[in-house]
Structures are given as C-alpha cells and as structure tokens.
Amino acid sequence: MGYERKEIARTPGYKQGKQPTDAGVVKLNTNENPFPPCRAVIEALHDIDPESLRRYPPPFADAFREVAAGIHGLRPENVMAVNGGDELLRLAITTFVDPGRTIGIIEPSYLLYRVLGELHGGRVVGVEAASDWLLPRDFAAMMNREKAQLTIIVNPHAPSGVLTSDVALAELATRLEGVLLLDEAYADFVDPSRGYNALKLIDRCDNLLVLRSLSKGYSLAGLRFGYGLGAQGLIEPMLTKTRDSYNVDAVAQKLALTALKNRDSARETWKKVREERGRLRAALIDLGMLVPESESNFLLAQIKPGAVSARRVYQELENRRIFVRYFDHPRLRDHLRISIGTVEQNDRLIEELKEILKG
Amino acid sequence: MGYERKEIARTPGYKQGKQPTDAGVVKLNTNENPFPPCRAVIEALHDIDPESLRRYPPPFADAFREVAAGIHGLRPENVMAVNGGDELLRLAITTFVDPGRTIGIIEPSYLLYRVLGELHGGRVVGVEAASDWLLPRDFAAMMNREKAQLTIIVNPHAPSGVLTSDVALAELATRLEGVLLLDEAYADFVDPSRGYNALKLIDRCDNLLVLRSLSKGYSLAGLRFGYGLGAQGLIEPMLTKTRDSYNVDAVAQKLALTALKNRDSARETWKKVREERGRLRAALIDLGMLVPESESNFLLAQIKPGAVSARRVYQELENRRIFVRYFDHPRLRDHLRISIGTVEQNDRLIEELKEILKG
C-alpha cells in the first residue's frame, strides 16, 4: 500500500534527459551551453570563505537581487533568486493557482509545466502551438474563457527555438486576466538584432512574471540558479511565503552574482552559439531537413519523410555516442531537438548524420 | 489587487532568525555548529571541476545516496537528497497530505511545520508538548482520531533539546495510521551513551520517514543539504515525482558526499559541542535558570521569575552583540534558546548574562 496522494500516484512524473558522464560523449540533448563558465566564476568558487558554508546563507539573496535589478533596469523588489528555474515554475503554480483551477500552457513545450500543474492538483489546459510554433490564435481569449489563473509560455519557444515578439507578448499579458509566466530560460541566445526585450513590460503589466536561468546562458546548469522578475505584488508572496526559507545556498549566491557581474564573458559564448546555430542549421537543411529559425541554443530538425525515421536517427546517433533529444509527442515524432555544441561537436554530428541518412 | 491564493495571502509566512554578518557578533541564535566544516570539504570545494558546473548535476544524487545508505546500514532506495531539510518537510506535506486533511504537530516545535502545512491548505493540528517537553500522552490515538495523514515531530525536541527514546518512537510509529516524519536535524549531537538509534526502525515501520541535515552536524548550513531516510514506498514518490527534477546542485552533492565520508572529523565537533553543552548548562543553572537536559546543540533556559524578563535579557544581549533566540509563544515567553558556541563565545555569554541579571 502507498501513503502518497492519489494525484501523485497517478502522475507519471518528469523524466530528465539522459545525463551520460563518460568522456567522449557528444552531449547535445539537454541544452547546456557548450562553453565553460567564465573564469571569474571559477575563481569565486575557489575564494568561498568556509565561514559562509558554516552559517546559514543570506535568506533573500539580497546581494544578488541588487545586481540583477541593476542589470535589468528594475528594483531589487522585482527580483527573487531560485534554486534553478524549475523552482520558480513550482512556486508560481502553488502561489497563484488554487487546486482544481486552470493552468494554461502551449503544447508542445517544456514537459515539466504539465507535470507540476498536475502534481498541484491544477487543471492543466494545453493549447496546441500554431503550425509555425508561434502563439495559437486567440490564445488570451481561450485562457480567459477557461479562467486560467496562470498561463505559462516559453520564449524563445521550446522545442522549436522560434521567437514570439515582445509586441505580441505585451498584447497577451495585457489581455490575460490571470498571471502570465514567461519562461525566458533561453532568452540570452536571442540575436540582439531582433531587438527583443520583454523585461520592459514588467513596469506596465502587474501580471507578468519572467523567469531567467543561469543554466544555459551562463554555463551553470550544475549550479541550479535562476531568478524571477516581476511586479513586487507577484514577487513578494513567493519570496516571503511559498519559497523554502533558505532556498539558494551560499556558494550558488556568490557564483551567480559573479556570473552576472561578468556578463560580457557569457555574452561571448552567446555570440559563438549564434554563429554555430546558423552554420548547423544550414548543414541540416542541406541534409534535407526542415529547421525553423531558432533564437535559442538548440534546433528542431524535421527529418525528411520516407527516409530513415527520426527515432531511428536518434538511436543511431546514440550508438555512435552522440546524444540528441527525441520526443514521443504527436507533433514531434519526425523531429529531433539538437542542442548547439562546439564547432567540433557540431562537425561530428553533421558527419554522422550524413552517414546515417545515407543508409 | 493580488494574484496570490487566499491561503497564501492570509498566512504570515516563516520568519528566519536574524543573520547578522558583521564580525565580532556572537551568533547563538540559529543553531549553527560553532566549528568550521572539515578540511576535506574545503578541499573538495577547490577541486570542483568547472565541467560539473556547466552540465546538469546527477539528477538523483546517486553517489551521495550510496554513501549515506552505507553509513546508516540502509539501501540507496531508502535515501534521497534534498536542498536543505526544509525541502523534505515541504515534500512530505505535498506528497502525503491532501489539502483539507490533517497534519499533526507538537507545539511548540519548529515553526516552519505549521507554516508549510497551512500554505499547502492542510488542517494543522498542534498538540501541546508535555510539561517535560516529551510526547503528549496518547499522542498516537489523538492523531489517529484526527485522521492525520502526516505527523511531524522533531527529536531531540526543539526548542528544548529533550530527547524522546527510540522505544517511544517505535511505539508511536507503529500505532500511527499515517506517515510519521521524524525530524532528526539535531540527532548528531545526542550523547552516544544514550544508545539512541531511530534509523533501525525504518526496516519495520513502512510509515517512518527520517530527516537528516548537514546544516548543524557537519557545519554546512550555508550549503543547504539534507536527506530523507525511509521505506522505499515513502521515498520513491518524492524522489521521482514531487521533488524538483534537479533539486540538489553539483557542488552541494560533492561536498555533502565528502562530509559524510569524513564523518570522524564532524564527530569531533559533536563531542566538543556536548562538552560545552554540559558546561554552559551548569553555568546557566548557577545563574538561577531552569535548563532541561539537552541532547541537541542548544539549550532552552527559563529565566528566574521576578528578575529581569527573558525578552529584556534577549534585547540586552543583542545590544552587546550577542544574538540568542526569543520566541513570543505562550510557553516560551520566559525562555531563551541559546545555541552552543565555542568556549570563548560561551564564556562571553556567561559574563554578559551575569551582568544583565544583576541589574
């Protein structure tokens, strides 16, 4: 017999992407930044005062909030630090959604949204993304009709990498009656020439909560550090009530602060990822795949019909120690999601793909 | 207007103890271990491979689970790592308690139990601790009558430090119809001569979940690392479903593993804390206070009636840069909770107390 709640027992739970650790693997399956974290972060790690391990960490990560607010042109009251972006997703759901009430999402997108919503006992309403992976038509009206207390979207979209404009987001946030959680886990990789900036909407939309993460943009997935940005009325109940009281450890706070202060170093990796993104996309298109333009650090490649199936390509790549992501979802069964690697990793991927698709 | 749920809006939230950071402060208010973490942990910190920051951490902290299981004579399936003990408290509540159903606690104890229970929408039933701070009479029967899905107790008890025997715990777990969460955050400081060992009950009680923490025993409060021990049927739903999918970062995993492997070093601090506990208790009793025998790293001192009030002593100490904890709770208004410090810190506390109580 089990003691867990019925909602928990019947939820399948989230399945993490494979995390192989053996050397020689080309790991393009969980969207890590292929470049190492900046040197200042490693130096900060070596400089950690043992005393900061012995004592409880600053409970509100105020030093980090100060720096993040400065960078984004907001006030510290608009910022909260979380133990990885997943924590903010959970906090938004538990803080703003009553059990039984509606959480709106777009499908496909990050699988965890639905899992977290169902674990909370929320009613998760998934609306299919448009054929170009942009927002579905009348999305705000649909959400309002369902009385969604929270709507979660990821931009650039995952798993396609397609960017919704901040103009469209402004309209969405303004029309929505509930909270809009905008997951910008990949926003660092948007080409600056697109002029995208959703954070400027925080001042005019009291229902807009933006999630940022250091996992991808700052090459710190192992550190578990993200942050939320939004009106004080959204941040405060999570910061002072629903959050675990010391949610972010002292090492993570110090390293995250250092990473943000040394943003220029991370910015160089964003540029390199964008360059490789363009090159890899062209190569995949050359191989007969359909690949939407991505503003993220991954590409969604649709395999040519009639040739080798996507699942087969995925397995063949894994046999050759190259890991990409395959999703068993109706709209994705002929797709592969491929994280942008280093030049060498991408070269190897392209070579192997050529061989596999030949055969 | 606020977007947060009514339950959240009306909950006051948990208030952390003060965390002053200025040098010269004698900080005896949040039960940190006064001795630094062991050298091997600091060396492990300096040896962190930047690659382990770039990548996602091992999702289940399997290496840590293996070592912890070995130390406690259990299997890895009986262990899960959490981002500080608070996370396990929250997970137990969200996993085992339906909103509206009962969570049983003893009062006073750790204030967070009630806060987390209420945030979840649970019905928190607090039963007053016996006059000697042990379990209330007929506690199991009371909990069963209330149909408690989860009962949370801390042993050694906080804030008194009094130890309930494992025999009494065995009876409680056996009689309870719901889950028993036994918070052993302070168990490392129990005198070995007491022969206390509640972990051996895990094999026979499928409803017993034990919380351990590295915050106190291992001088790692800043790292946020705890772990849960229990039957696989209790651990699994939290490990694979309700837990955030990468809840413990790579640095914390490595340092926690190192700390456990170098337990002998921590054990020396436990011994020193016990010695100082005895000495400080005797000194407080000499000052006319009533101080129950504590098996924890703090003492609960009841100030002599008619003399200076406990709140006044607390404030006077703070004026002299010595921080202890005062709780505005009916049974605690004439008490102070004092963490055991180093010899020098305890000496200074005793000197200042003498002065304050004179006046």
Interface residues (C-beta under 8 A of the other chain):
Chain A: M1 G2 Y3 E4 R5 I8 A9 T11 G13 Y14 Q16 G17 Q19 T21 K27 T30 E32 N33 F35 P36 P37 V41 I42 L45 H46 I48 P50 E51 S52 L53 R54 R55 Y56 P57 P58 P59 N83 G84 D86 E87 R90 T94 T95 F96 V97 D98 P99 L112 V115 L119 G121 Q149 G178 V179 N207 S215 S219 L220 A221 G222 L223 R224 F225 G233 L234 P237 T240 K241 T242 D244 S245 Y246 N247 V248 D249 A250 V251 A252 L255
Chain B: M1 G2 Y3 E4 R5 I8 A9 T11 G13 Y14 Q16 G17 Q19 T21 K27 T30 E32 N33 F35 P36 P37 V41 I42 L45 H46 I48 P50 E51 S52 L53 R54 R55 Y56 P57 P58 P59 N83 G84 D86 E87 R90 T94 T95 F96 V97 D98 P99 L112 V115 L119 G121 Q149 G178 V179 N207 S215 S219 L220 A221 G222 L223 R224 F225 G233 L234 P237 T240 K241 T242 D244 S245 Y246 N247 V248 D249 A250 V251 A252 L255
